[in-house]
Amino acid sequence: MYFAFILPNLAGGGAEKAILKTAAALVERGHQVTLFLLERRTSYAPDPRVTVHVLAEKLHRGWLGKRWSAWRLRRALCRQMPDLLVSTLPFADEVAALSGAPNHWCRVANTLSAEVGKLRAASPGKAARRLQRYRSLYGGRPLIAVSGGVADDLRENLGLPSQVVTIPNPFDLAAIRRQAAEPLPNLPTRDYVLHVGRFSPQKRHDLLLDAWLAMPQDLDLVLLTAAEPALQAMIEARGLSARVRVAGFQANPYPWMAGARLLVLCSDHEGLPNVLIESLICGTPVVATDCPSGPREILGTALPSALVPCGDAVSLAQRMQAFLASPPSLAALDLSAYSVERTAEAYEAIARANGSTG
């Protein structure tokens, strides 16, 4: 079968990493896969067996830019129509929808109602327009949700009359453990707690830094994110420059995870946070906000004590301290639902269903 995926680019991010792993799993199973990128911007290297088609050097935004990209995409697809065409992230979803290509599914990787709700507090009008944009784009269109929480959000909170299939992000457990064992010269020499995620309001670096003020002085906080002046200002304003290291984006974050005492996720909302699953695969305990959605699905049955309320720096600090003093057992966690094999099988099932319905 022939699969095509559409993304804005391959800049560092969870959605991009998940698509690359899915593409690699599908080619490994004998399928043909093409990645269509709306711009030439890469931090990750695709599997060499995956075809990469770049539509433009830079992303064309706005009303006209989306339609120009859709026209370029439509021309490229005319050469061979995929059995399944999957777009991810709203801009790519819009471009793919405008192209009018058949067999198109949108992959939704975030709890959209949480995003709209947070926007509503700052600008009710902008929030209303964002909600209408999502309902117009996703309503009645077949959707792939990365978690049960995202699927419930699409149906219940956005009220979308859509077909929604839940397919988690894929993880090659054996490969992650192999990569975690690779030696890296720049790992910290002191004990550290790790946070992995781009600098954005959703990820709540401010909350993490507030919690870090209560943490032991002989422990460092390492942030795997690109250096940003606003982030550095947050660190300096709290007097934490000596105890917080901004280590930048890492193509292989797994040795950092394996070497950490603890990984922390403090987001206000997620879809399915890859870093929690990756850290657990590496054998490193996690503490996470009980945000919509994903953390409770991953941790709620086997490790509910890892969850803390959103926006509560005191609870976050207390739980980190407790887990550092007495690390929890990870033996009861079952991560098989996130294997690459299951993800590939789910995409194959959709492609077969597309073929059976014409």
N, C-alpha and C positions, 0 to 999 in steps of 0.2 A: 504493500500500500504506500501511498504518497501522502506525507504530512507536511504542512507548512505552518510556521509560527511567525507572527508579526509583533515586533517590539519597536519602541522608539529608538533604542540603542542598546549597547551592551555595557553601559556604565555599571559600576559596582552597586548591586542591590539584590534583595532576596528574590524578586520576580524574575530578574534576568538569570540568576543562578539556577533557579528552578526550571526555567525553560531549557537552558543548556543541558541540564542533567536529563530532562525528559527526552530531548532530541538525541542525546547520546545513547540512551536506553533503547530508543526506537530503531536507530541504525544498527545497534548491536543485535537486534532481533530481525534484521534483514530488510527493514523498510527504507524508503527514500525520504530524506528530510531536507527542507530548505528553511533557513531563517531569513526573513525579510526585515531589514533594519531601515527605519525612516531617516537615519543619519549615521554617518561614519564616526562613531564614538564608542570605544571599547576599553574595558578594563579586564574582561574575561576572554579567554581563548576558547573558541568552540572546538568540539571534536573535529579532527581533520576530515572525517567522513561526511560531515554535515556541510551542505552547500550554503554559503552566505551570499545574499544578494542585497547590496546597499543601494537604496533608492536616491539618496542625496548626500552631499558632503555635510550639510547642516540641516537641522530640523526646520521645516517651513511651518510656521505657526499661523494662527488666525483663520478666518473663514476661507480665504483664498488658498492659504497654505495647505489646509486639510484636503481641499479638493484637488489641488495639484498632486499631492502625495497619493491620493486615491486613484487618480488617473494613471500615475506611474505604476502603482501596484496592479491595477486592472490590466495594463499592457503586459506586465511581467507574468501574471497568472494566465494570460491567454495562451502562453506556450505550453502549459500543462496544468490542468485543473486538479488540485489536491482532493484526496478523499476526505480530508479533514483540514480545515483552515482555522487556526486558533490565534486570536489576538489577546494581548494582555496589557494592562494599564489604559486608562480612559482615552488618552489621545490616540493610541494605536487602535483601540476599539472603534473610535469614531471614523478613522481613516478606512479601516476595513469595512465598516458598515456602508460608508459612502461609495466604496468600490463596487458594491452590489454582488460580490462573489458568492456563489452557493457554498453549502457545507460549512458556513462560518459560525463558530461559537466564540463567545467572549469569556475569557477567564478572569474572574473577579477575585482579587487577592487581599481585599480589605473590607472591614465593616463600614459600608458607605454611610449608614445612618449616624454612626458615631462621628464621622467626619463632618456631616451636615450639621449635627447637633452642636459641635464645637464651633463651627462657623456661625451658627445662629446667634450665639452669645455675643459675637463681635459685630455681626452685620446681618440682621434678619432678612433683608432684601437679597443679599448675595447668597444666603443659605437657601432661600426659596428658589432662586435661579439654578443653583447647583442641584437641588433635589429634582427640579423639572428636567434638567439636562440628563440626569441619571435615569429617570423614568422614561424619558423619550428614547434614550439610547438602548436601555436594557429591557424595557417592557416588551413582552412577546417574543424576545429573541432567545435562543437556547444559550444557557449559561453554564460554565464550570465554576463551582465554588471550591476554594482551597480548604475549607473546613466546614463542619456542620454548623458552626456559629455563623459563618458568612452566608451559608445557604438559608438559614432561618432568618437572618437579617434581610436578605433580598425578598423573601416571601412575606414576612410578617411586618417589618418596619418600613420597607419601601413599598410594599403592596404590589409587587411586580407579578403580572400574569405570565410568568415565563416558565419554561422547562429548565429545572436546575439539577445538575448532577454534581455530587461532591467527589472531587479527586484531590487528595492531599499532595503536597509537594513531595518529590521523590528524594530518597537518600540511599546512597550506596554505602551501607554500614561498613563493609570490609575495606572499601577504598578510603573512607574517612579515617578509619583507625590506622591504615597504612600511612596516610598523609600526616596524621597526628604524631607519628613516630619520627618524622623527618627532622634532622637537626637544623636548628636555626641559630645564627650567631647573635641575633639582637634580642633574644628573649630576656625579660627582666631577671635580675639576680636576687631581688627581694621577693618575699611572698606578695601575691597580688590578687585582687578581684578584677574580673574582666567585664566590660560592656562592649557589645558589638552592635553598631547601628549608625546610620547617617545622622548628621546633626540637623534635627528638625523638631518643631514643637511637639509632634506626636511622640517622639522618643523620650522626652522629658529628662534631658540632661540636667536641667535645673533641679529637679526633684532628687536625682541621684547625688548631685553635689551637696545638696542640703543634708541628705542622709549621711554622706561621707564625713561630715563635720563631727559626727558622733562615733566614728569608727576608730580602732586602735591606731596609734601613731606609727607602729612598726609595720604597717601594711600599706601597700600602694594600690591605687585605682588606675587601671589601664583602659584607655578608650581606643578601640579600633574604629576610628573615623578620621576623615580628612580634617586637617587643621583649619579652623575658622576663627577670624578675629572675635566674633561674638562669643564663641565657646571659650576662647582664651580669657576674654573679659569676665565671663562667669566664674572661671576658676580663680582668677586673681582677686576678684571682689570678695571671695570667701576665704582668701588667704591659704589656698590649697596648692599653690604652684609646686611646692616641694613634694607633694604626695599624690599628684595626679599626672599621668603621662599620656599625651595624645600621640598614639603610635601610627596613625594614618591607616589608610585602606591596606588590607593584606589579602593577596590573592589566595594564600593558604593560611586561613586563620586557625587551623586545627591544632598545631603545636602550641599556640597561645591558649587555646581552650584547655588542652590536656595539661598544661603547666599551671593553670590557675587554681586557686583554692576554691573558687566559686565564680559562677557567671550570674550576672543580674540583668533582668529585663524590667524596665519601669515605665513602659509605654501606657498611653491613655487608650489606645486601640491598636489592634493588629488584625491580620487575617489568619495566618498560621505562622507564628514566629519560628523561622528556620533555626535561629541560633539556640533556642531551647533544646530542640531535638539533637542538633549537632553536638552541643555540650554534653548531653546525656550519653550520646554514642561514644564520646571521648572519655566518659567515666567521671565527668566533673559535675558536682551538684549545681542546682540552679535555685534562684529566688526570682519570682516574677509577680508583677501586678496581675490581679484577677480581672484583666481587661477583656472587652469584647474584641476579637474572639481568638480562641486557640489555646491559651495557657491552661484553662480548665480542662479542655479536651485531652491535652497531653499529660497533665499532672494530677487532675482532680481525683481519679480513682486510686492510683498507686502512691501519690505523694502530695496530698492536699495541703500539708503544712508548708509547702513551698510557695503558696499563694498568699499575697497580701493585698489590702485594699488599694485602689488607684488613688494617686495624689496624696498619699500619707507617708511623709518622709520618716516620721518616728517609727511607724510599723515596719517600714522597709529596713531601717537601720537595725532594729531589734531582731528581725528575722535573719538578716545577714550575720549578726553577731552570734545568734543561736546556732546557725548552721556551721559557722567557722569553729565554734567551740565543740560541737558534736555533729559531724557530717552525717547526713541521712543515708540510709541504705538505698541503693538504686536497683536492687535485685528484683523487685516486684514490677518494674517497668517493662512493658511489652511494646517495642517500637516497630514490630513487623508490619503494621499497617502502613508505614511510611517507606517501605522498600521500593526500589526502582522497578522491580518486577510488577508489583501491584499497580503502580502508576501507569506503566506501559500497557498493561493489560486493559486498564480502564479506557485509555485513549484508543486502543485498537477496537474496543467494543463500540465506541461512538462512531468510529469510521465505518465499521461494518454495518451499523444501523443506518448511517447515511446512505450507503450503497443499496441497502435493502429497500429503502423508501424512495430511491431514485434521486 
